[in-house]
């Protein structure tokens, strides 16, 4: 007999509920309307350590001024830094420019299409590589950010401290078991959006949660912010 609280044993049902929630609640964001790896990459870099509402106008300005990776690569670093002004963490802007130049010089302006090859580019870490690979190229690789850590920690009542080096591999493996190989892009977006809007850090909407039947933290009465390390 299946255990209804085991997310893996009920992954198909859990995924169906998650995707249904996403279709009804997703935010209308421009980078979700494209499979262009350049625009997906640009949005992910801008949104690192930046809230969506703050990053959105920067994304729009970058797309308008540099509509292609070739245009960004041809710009001067000062032009890029000037457009970035106000976002902080200026190493992101420098890596953005360096990455564009490498994509043009090494890859002929076409982003590499796999997670592992994307990791070879400047400023692209595991999260960004997974986002580009799944959103643009439908590679079944999970995107693991703070929202995903939190959702998975609650689903499994998992106390793993995300500050520890082994935490990424642990939660990556959990997400890999749940990801829908037919639509990994939608699954990843849904899981991140669910953490951002519903399974939030301080006030998760547990009573109205479509996944509560599969959530071990909810069953234990421990679905609040103390479950998992933020």
Secondary structure, DSSP 4 states (H G I P E B T S, - for coil): ---TT-TTTTHHHHHHHHHHHHHHH----GGGG---HHHHHHHHHHHTTS-HHHHHHHHHHHHHH--SHHHHHHS-HHHHHHHHTTS--THHHHHHHHHHHHHHHHHTT---SSHHHHTTSTT--HHHHHHHHHHHH--------HHHHHHHHHHTT----TTSTTHHHHHHHHHHHH--TTSHHHHHHHHHHHHHHTS-SS---GGG-TTGGG-HHHHTT--STTSS--
